[in-house]
Amino acid sequence: ILRPFDKIFTAKGGSAYYSLSSSQEAGFAEVLGKVVNGQSFKDWMRNTWINKYITDPNGLVYFEVSDDWTYPTYKAITSILDYQISGTRPEYIIFKSHKQDDNGEYYRVVDDAFDRTVCVGSGKDSDGKETQNITEIEDETYLNYWEYVPAITCSDIPDPNFDMKLSPIDGVVELAMEYLRDMSIHSITKFLFGYPVFWRYVEDCNVCDGTKKVDGNPCQTCLGTGKKLTKDISDIIGLEFPQEGEPTITPPAGFVAPDIATWQEQREELKWLYAAMHFAVWGTHTREEAINESATGRFIDTQPVNDRLNGITDTAERITNDSIDIVGEFHYTFWKDASISLGRRYQIESPDALMVKYTEAREKGLPDHTLTYLLLQYYQTEFATQQIQLAKITKLMKVEPFIHLTAEQLNGMKVPQQDYLGKLYFTEWSGTLSEEQLMFEDASKLKINLNNYIKEKDNGTLNTGV
């Protein structure tokens, strides 16, 4: 159900501005590219934050310091004894005890001035009464470089009833619990009653002949029951054909089949609950029976999905901007702020669906700029994980004449002969280009290359128009 959340990290578009010179910006981009364990900040957001945004909205994205480096970490709400949140930023944090000895329990306390370790022990005053002693551990106390707590809550969705944050799936938790409970019932039903039960008329034991004893001792084969308890594969139950007037005997053995109707109803209920959760999260359903669709199925209506993803992107943008400001202030004393805009072209639909949309739009004669946008969407989705191939395709889109028409359609139209021949020979010409030309030559230079190719094909007799 939550798989489309990944789209906020693969969406096209977006921009990034840092209050740095061009040379410093390149260095800072390198910092963000390996901010934690060689992992980029974007990858950390995708691999760590998005999961905690859902499962631990009151946890923290906390920036630790190691020598001359700062990096994001995740602090679970279960590791925090107390904090005070203002918006999405904590005023102070007291982490739960991480060590205990004869002196007491040790806590980490972070505020806008210090990152302290304190020991909380017990003692007695002069009157012999129990007292609590709090001692700061000087060797584990450091100045706070930022002069504010370098942390952000994993979620920015406020709870209207309590001073806490909510998960983006808070509204479907009850449905999810019911789904899991019903799944357990279905699994138990299969485990207990999913096997066909064999039955047959009980025959006398073939060792003791039903006497229950052998040589005066209880029969070990039938355990003293006198009946055959197991069936060998070679055993035969011989029956005489019924005589005239005698009833036909029903089969003396068979299977009791499981209650398939109950199984089917349980599965239908699970499907219904899944669809209800899916609609609650996305505001629309998917058409699962469509051919060649993505793992999430094809959304019937993409607008509610885009609206939902826009809200999640807003949250990711806020956390990204706050986080990059924390990193920037650590590395640059003159840092002002960062302005990060994440992409909003989510590519919800599959490439096949986008091609159908483009084809229908072309048949209806929609304006060229609309067709170009739809075709670009198709390529961006088709080559979402092949950025080099996407760069080549989009560059060739700028070179090909009348990209939304065929050479046959151009024939006879009042277009420059150069454009017609460019269209006619475009595929043939593009096959002559090297990887280096496609990657490093800009569209204007490739157009010149195409025109030269046309002149060679036309033996130098090319006219300027029809």
Solvent accessible surface area in square Angstrom, and as a share of the most:
residue,aa,sasa,rsa
1,I,55,0.28
2,L,53,0.26
3,R,150,0.55
4,P,5,0.03
5,F,3,0.01
6,D,46,0.24
7,K,60,0.26
8,I,6,0.03
9,F,13,0.05
10,T,63,0.37
11,A,16,0.13
12,K,30,0.13
13,G,51,0.49
14,G,49,0.47
15,S,73,0.47
16,A,57,0.44
17,Y,131,0.50
18,Y,21,0.08
19,S,20,0.13
20,L,24,0.12
21,S,56,0.36
22,S,99,0.64
23,S,86,0.55
24,Q,63,0.28
25,E,58,0.26
26,A,67,0.52
27,G,32,0.31
28,F,0,0.00
29,A,52,0.40
30,E,108,0.49
31,V,22,0.13
32,L,19,0.09
33,G,38,0.36
34,K,97,0.41
35,V,0,0.00
36,V,16,0.09
37,N,151,0.77
38,G,61,0.59
39,Q,46,0.21
40,S,29,0.19
41,F,9,0.04
42,K,112,0.47
43,D,42,0.22
44,W,13,0.05
45,M,4,0.02
46,R,81,0.30
47,N,95,0.49
48,T,33,0.19
49,W,1,0.00
50,I,16,0.08
51,N,71,0.36
52,K,50,0.21
53,Y,4,0.01
54,I,22,0.11
55,T,90,0.52
56,D,14,0.07
57,P,19,0.12
58,N,19,0.10
59,G,0,0.00
60,L,0,0.00
61,V,1,0.01
62,Y,5,0.02
63,F,2,0.01
64,E,27,0.12
65,V,73,0.42
66,S,55,0.36
67,D,136,0.71
68,D,108,0.56
69,W,69,0.24
70,T,0,0.00
71,Y,59,0.23
72,P,1,0.01
73,T,29,0.17
74,Y,64,0.24
75,K,40,0.17
76,A,27,0.21
77,I,64,0.33
78,T,102,0.60
79,S,44,0.28
80,I,11,0.05
81,L,101,0.50
82,D,61,0.31
83,Y,42,0.16
84,Q,84,0.37
85,I,29,0.15
86,S,61,0.40
87,G,55,0.53
88,T,31,0.18
89,R,67,0.24
90,P,6,0.04
91,E,96,0.43
92,Y,70,0.27
93,I,0,0.00
94,I,44,0.22
95,F,16,0.07
96,K,94,0.40
97,S,40,0.26
98,H,108,0.48
99,K,100,0.42
100,Q,131,0.58
101,D,64,0.33
102,D,155,0.80
103,N,104,0.54
104,G,14,0.13
105,E,63,0.28
106,Y,19,0.07
107,Y,36,0.14
108,R,54,0.20
109,V,30,0.17
110,V,2,0.01
111,D,35,0.18
112,D,83,0.43
113,A,44,0.34
114,F,65,0.27
115,D,29,0.15
116,R,59,0.21
117,T,11,0.06
118,V,16,0.09
119,C,9,0.05
120,V,32,0.18
121,G,12,0.11
122,S,93,0.60
123,G,20,0.20
124,K,142,0.60
125,D,59,0.30
126,S,119,0.77
127,D,113,0.59
128,G,44,0.42
129,K,135,0.57
130,E,128,0.57
131,T,50,0.29
132,Q,132,0.59
133,N,74,0.38
134,I,116,0.59
135,T,76,0.44
136,E,75,0.34
137,I,46,0.23
138,E,144,0.65
139,D,126,0.65
140,E,70,0.31
141,T,26,0.15
142,Y,132,0.50
143,L,142,0.71
144,N,14,0.07
145,Y,110,0.42
146,W,24,0.09
147,E,133,0.60
148,Y,64,0.24
149,V,4,0.02
150,P,3,0.02
151,A,0,0.00
152,I,1,0.01
153,T,0,0.00
154,C,1,0.00
155,S,0,0.00
156,D,24,0.13
157,I,55,0.28
158,P,92,0.58
159,D,22,0.12
160,P,118,0.75
161,N,119,0.61
162,F,139,0.58
163,D,129,0.67
164,M,86,0.38
165,K,26,0.11
166,L,34,0.17
167,S,15,0.10
168,P,12,0.08
169,I,38,0.19
170,D,71,0.37
171,G,73,0.70
172,V,11,0.06
173,V,69,0.40
174,E,150,0.67
175,L,47,0.23
176,A,31,0.24
177,M,117,0.52
178,E,56,0.25
179,Y,43,0.16
180,L,108,0.54
181,R,136,0.50
182,D,29,0.15
183,M,74,0.33
184,S,57,0.37
185,I,88,0.44
186,H,15,0.07
187,S,51,0.33
188,I,99,0.50
189,T,22,0.13
190,K,89,0.38
191,F,148,0.62
192,L,104,0.52
193,F,133,0.55
194,G,19,0.19
195,Y,152,0.58
196,P,76,0.48
197,V,94,0.54
198,F,90,0.38
199,W,106,0.37
200,R,37,0.14
201,Y,123,0.47
202,V,94,0.54
203,E,48,0.21
204,D,77,0.40
205,C,2,0.01
206,N,103,0.53
207,V,80,0.46
208,C,8,0.05
209,D,108,0.56
210,G,26,0.25
211,T,91,0.53
212,K,103,0.44
213,K,116,0.49
214,V,59,0.34
215,D,138,0.71
216,G,58,0.56
217,N,92,0.47
218,P,82,0.52
219,C,2,0.01
220,Q,146,0.65
221,T,83,0.48
222,C,1,0.01
223,L,130,0.65
224,G,25,0.24
225,T,61,0.35
226,G,2,0.02
227,K,84,0.36
228,K,34,0.15
229,L,101,0.50
230,T,107,0.62
231,K,99,0.42
232,D,79,0.41
233,I,172,0.87
234,S,84,0.54
235,D,40,0.21
236,I,151,0.77
237,I,55,0.28
238,G,69,0.67
239,L,99,0.49
240,E,157,0.71
241,F,178,0.74
242,P,61,0.38
243,Q,122,0.54
244,E,178,0.80
245,G,82,0.79
246,E,93,0.42
247,P,112,0.70
248,T,114,0.66
249,I,102,0.52
250,T,91,0.53
251,P,94,0.59
252,P,26,0.17
253,A,31,0.24
254,G,21,0.20
255,F,138,0.57
256,V,86,0.49
257,A,74,0.58
258,P,27,0.17
259,D,84,0.44
260,I,82,0.42
261,A,71,0.55
262,T,52,0.30
263,W,54,0.19
264,Q,108,0.48
265,E,112,0.50
266,Q,33,0.15
267,R,142,0.52
268,E,97,0.43
269,E,65,0.29
270,L,15,0.08
271,K,124,0.53
272,W,152,0.53
273,L,0,0.00
274,Y,91,0.35
275,A,38,0.29
276,A,27,0.21
277,M,14,0.06
278,H,10,0.05
279,F,99,0.41
280,A,58,0.45
281,V,6,0.04
282,W,4,0.01
283,G,34,0.32
284,T,8,0.05
285,H,76,0.34
286,T,25,0.14
287,R,86,0.32
288,E,108,0.48
289,E,139,0.62
290,A,26,0.20
291,I,141,0.72
292,N,115,0.59
293,E,41,0.18
294,S,59,0.38
295,A,108,0.84
296,T,33,0.19
297,G,5,0.05
298,R,77,0.28
299,F,10,0.04
300,I,99,0.50
301,D,67,0.35
302,T,31,0.18
303,Q,105,0.47
304,P,37,0.23
305,V,0,0.00
306,N,39,0.20
307,D,81,0.42
308,R,78,0.29
309,L,0,0.00
310,N,51,0.26
311,G,39,0.37
312,I,4,0.02
313,T,0,0.00
314,D,54,0.28
315,T,3,0.02
316,A,1,0.00
317,E,30,0.13
318,R,126,0.46
319,I,4,0.02
320,T,12,0.07
321,N,30,0.16
322,D,39,0.20
323,S,0,0.00
324,I,8,0.04
325,D,28,0.15
326,I,0,0.00
327,V,1,0.00
328,G,0,0.00
329,E,54,0.24
330,F,28,0.12
331,H,57,0.25
332,Y,37,0.14
333,T,132,0.77
334,F,109,0.45
335,W,22,0.08
336,K,159,0.68
337,D,74,0.39
338,A,11,0.08
339,S,59,0.38
340,I,18,0.09
341,S,51,0.33
342,L,40,0.20
343,G,7,0.07
344,R,89,0.33
345,R,90,0.33
346,Y,5,0.02
347,Q,22,0.10
348,I,22,0.11
349,E,31,0.14
350,S,9,0.06
351,P,35,0.22
352,D,65,0.34
353,A,4,0.03
354,L,5,0.02
355,M,67,0.30
356,V,79,0.45
357,K,79,0.33
358,Y,9,0.03
359,T,45,0.26
360,E,86,0.39
361,A,8,0.06
362,R,97,0.35
363,E,135,0.61
364,K,155,0.66
365,G,61,0.59
366,L,64,0.32
367,P,73,0.46
368,D,93,0.48
369,H,140,0.63
370,T,38,0.22
371,L,7,0.03
372,T,53,0.31
373,Y,108,0.41
374,L,18,0.09
375,L,12,0.06
376,L,50,0.25
377,Q,39,0.17
378,Y,39,0.15
379,Y,46,0.17
380,Q,14,0.06
381,T,20,0.12
382,E,73,0.33
383,F,35,0.15
384,A,35,0.27
385,T,129,0.75
386,Q,93,0.41
387,Q,98,0.43
388,I,107,0.54
389,Q,63,0.28
390,L,16,0.08
391,A,48,0.37
392,K,19,0.08
393,I,36,0.18
394,T,31,0.18
395,K,36,0.15
396,L,28,0.14
397,M,25,0.11
398,K,139,0.59
399,V,6,0.04
400,E,41,0.18
401,P,22,0.14
402,F,80,0.33
403,I,38,0.19
404,H,9,0.04
405,L,54,0.27
406,T,59,0.34
407,A,17,0.13
408,E,138,0.62
409,Q,95,0.42
410,L,1,0.01
411,N,102,0.52
412,G,78,0.75
413,M,85,0.38
414,K,205,0.87
415,V,13,0.08
416,P,63,0.40
417,Q,49,0.22
418,Q,60,0.27
419,D,45,0.23
420,Y,49,0.19
421,L,16,0.08
422,G,1,0.01
423,K,23,0.10
424,L,85,0.42
425,Y,47,0.18
426,F,18,0.08
427,T,112,0.65
428,E,84,0.38
429,W,1,0.00
430,S,26,0.16
431,G,67,0.64
432,T,83,0.48
433,L,20,0.10
434,S,49,0.31
435,E,103,0.46
436,E,110,0.49
437,Q,46,0.20
438,L,21,0.10
439,M,67,0.30
440,F,163,0.68
441,E,36,0.16
442,D,85,0.44
443,A,21,0.16
444,S,69,0.44
445,K,115,0.49
446,L,0,0.00
447,K,93,0.40
448,I,106,0.54
449,N,44,0.22
450,L,6,0.03
451,N,41,0.21
452,N,72,0.37
453,Y,41,0.15
454,I,1,0.00
455,K,102,0.43
456,E,130,0.58
457,K,85,0.36
458,D,38,0.20
459,N,130,0.67
460,G,63,0.61
461,T,97,0.56
462,L,33,0.17
463,N,95,0.49
464,T,132,0.76
465,G,32,0.31
466,V,145,0.83
